[in-house]
Amino acid sequence: MLEISPSKVVQIIFQHREGPIAAAELHAFIDGLNVDEKAHLTALAWVGRGAFEPEDFAEALVTAHTQATTPTADYLIGMPHLAENLEAGLEAMGIDVTGEEEDLL
């Protein structure tokens, strides 16, 4: 089960798409997440980019916890296509975020 709310993931997707305008807000938002939320967010991005399959999410979580050597915000913001990876990860995990997206628009 995902231990970061889909609405937070959608918020990160929207902020990432705003580019440099929202970069400081995005960094602060990710920094404000707890350790488990950061690991789930990272694992979700990895599933979205194909580094892990959805059925291997637990393994991705362990990897996210044990291999976190840089601040999560720095790592994720530096990831090419973060927003697309998170969207693909949500979809691969079968998480519908339609309501959350509408709330942010």
N, C-alpha and C positions, 0 to 999 in steps of 0.2 A: 504494500500500500504506500502511496506517495505521501510523504510527510512534509510537503509544502503545498499550500493551497493553490489550486489552479488559478485563482484570481491573482496571486502574487506572480506566478509564472507569466500570465498574460501581461501584467504590469511591466515586467522586465522586457518582454517582447516589444511592447509599444515604446518603452523608453529607448531600447537599443535602436529601433528604427528611426528615432528622432535624431540619431547621430550625435555630433558634438554639442548640439544645443542642450541635450539632456544627459550628457556624459557624467557630470558631477552628481546629478540626482541618481542616476543608475548605479554609480559606484557606491554612494551612500546607502541606497536601498539594499543592495546585495550585502554590504558590510553589516547592515542591521539585522540580517537573518541569523537565526541560531545555527549551531554547528550541523545539526541534522538537516535543516532546511537547505543549507549550502551543499551538503553531500548529495541530497536528493536532486537538487537543481543541476549539479554537475553530472550526476548519473543520467538524468533525463536528457541532457544535451548530448552525452555520449551515445545514448540509444538513438537519438535523432540523427546523428551523423553516421551511424552504422558501426561504431566501435564495439558495441554490445547489442545483442538481440534483446527484445523485450523480456523474453523468458530468463535472461541472464541479468535482470535488473539487480537482484540481490548481490551478485558478484560485482557489478558496477558500483554499488554502494560501498562495499568493502574496499574496493580500489580507491574510490573517492575519499574515504576516510583515511586510509593508510598512506596514500601517496600525495596528500595535500602538503606541498612544500612551499607554495607561494600563496598569497592571499587570494581567496576565491574570486573576488571581484576583478582583480588584475587578470587572473587566468581566464575567466569567462569573457570579459570584455575584449581580451586579446584573441579570442577564438573567432576565426573567420566564420561568418554566417551564423552567429549565435541565435538570432531570432528564428531563422529557418530551422536550425537544429532543435530548438526548443519546441517549435510547432510540430515538427516531425516526431519528436519524442512523445509529446502528448498524444498525438494520433496513434503512434505505434502502441502506446500503453492503453489505448481505448478510452482516453479521457476527453469528454466533450466539454469545450470551453465556450460554447456559443453565448451563454448568458453572461459570462464574465467579459467577453469581448464587447457585447452590446452595452454593458455598464460603463465601459471606458470611452466609448464613442460619443 
